[in-house]
Amino acid sequence: MKAGFIGAGSMGSLLTGSFLRAGAFSPSDLTVATRTRSKAEALAERYPGLVVAPANILAAQDQELIFLCVKPLDYRSVLDDIRPALRPEQTIISITSPVTIAQLEAIVPCKVAKVIPSIVNEACLGASLFMFGSRLAAADREALMRLFSAISRPVEIPEQEVRAASDLSSCGPAFMACLLEQFIDAAASTGMDRQLATTLACEMLFGTAHILQSGFCSPEQLQKRVSVPGGITAAALEELRRATDGAFLRVLQTTHEKFAEDLRKVERSLRP
Ligand SMILES: NC(=O)c1ccc[n+]([C@@H]2O[C@H](COP(=O)([O-])OP(=O)(O)OC[C@H]3O[C@@H](n4cnc5c(N)ncnc54)[C@H](OP(=O)(O)O)[C@@H]3O)[C@@H](O)[C@H]2O)c1
């Protein structure tokens, strides 16, 4: 299967690298075009055989899959570049939440899927969020999910839930890293070696995710199991609950407000 990638920033590089390391593509299956050519050339250097296209249209032409890995307000110019090369049998995979499937289907003649990856897909972990356009047949949907299963756990979601789902799946690693950093800072402030604190914190987070993901216990049960009534963890959990009360409601309110603003900007930029 041949695929073109437009955009070789954080996510374009992550997806190409993860797919190649997982063996889902060979380097010669991939063509990458991006604004700053040196970023695509760095990928070709790392994965010999990967093709660098000097123009966006050349990364779209004759590809079965075309990944759009640019920011929402860059869609207009990328779509204008590639539209003359697009054919109905090709599939565009958009990885950004504020550009809707309906907007893309109104502009391009091909099939459209929205797939929101996560930075943790770099380690072939975490979910990828799937939303399918009306032109994809069942076989196309299955093939796409199979492809992403090489680097993630594909999960289909309704498009209207993309913000909250992305908050958990894609913004979540940053939120958890922020909390972990504060935890490490606090441990280091007691005189503990920072590197040791970081190792212990990372092992703890990985183990916690594993035990919760395996269904061994729920988040609520886990807290109960670690807290002996009247013990140290129980007292500290009370303090943590007080300190973080409503924090994630405010976090999601912030993401939703920013998303509404982005939707308005994208709507203006994609108007015919
Ligand atoms: N970061 C995440 O964890 C994450 C997770 C899920 C989804 N996403 C979505 O992924 C998208 C890309 O995010 P990112 O973090 O990869 O951004 P990024 O690092 O800024 O990468 C965007 C890339 O697009 C290139 N570009 C911009 N305009 C272009 C054009 N007209 N033609 C060709 N290439 C162009 C940029 O080129 P330059 O190098 O010249 O700037 C850059 O390499 C965003 O829409 C974001 O919402 C991100």
The ligand as an ORCA input file, in Angstrom:
! r2SCAN-3c Opt
* xyz 0 1
  N       0.732     17.005     18.770
  C      -0.144     16.058     19.120
  O       0.007     15.332     20.132
  C      -1.357     15.823     18.235
  C      -2.189     14.734     18.517
  C      -3.268     14.487     17.674
  C      -3.506     15.328     16.589
  N      -2.694     16.391     16.370
  C      -2.968     17.262     15.202
  O      -1.950     17.065     14.255
  C      -1.817     18.238     13.449
  C      -0.352     18.528     13.281
  O       0.190     18.780     14.567
  P       1.744     18.772     14.839
  O       1.892     18.772     16.314
  O       2.400     17.711     14.012
  O       2.117     20.226     14.246
  P       3.539     20.686     13.711
  O       4.624     20.034     14.481
  O       3.505     22.183     13.634
  O       3.585     20.098     12.238
  C       2.830     20.637     11.172
  C       3.645     20.446      9.916
  O       2.888     20.913      8.806
  C       3.777     21.616      7.940
  N       3.031     22.533      7.069
  C       2.387     23.665      7.389
  N       1.814     24.216      6.291
  C       2.125     23.395      5.268
  C       1.836     23.426      3.874
  N       1.098     24.403      3.319
  N       2.321     22.426      3.104
  C       3.061     21.428      3.635
  N       3.363     21.343      4.956
  C       2.905     22.318      5.751
  C       4.671     22.365      8.899
  O       5.802     22.813      8.231
  P       6.972     23.643      8.979
  O       7.865     22.581      9.524
  O       7.576     24.489      7.926
  O       6.295     24.455     10.065
  C       4.950     21.275      9.934
  O       6.010     20.438      9.537
  C      -2.548     19.362     14.186
  O      -3.676     19.700     13.475
  C      -2.921     18.755     15.520
  O      -4.202     19.156     15.932
  C      -1.616     16.650     17.142
*
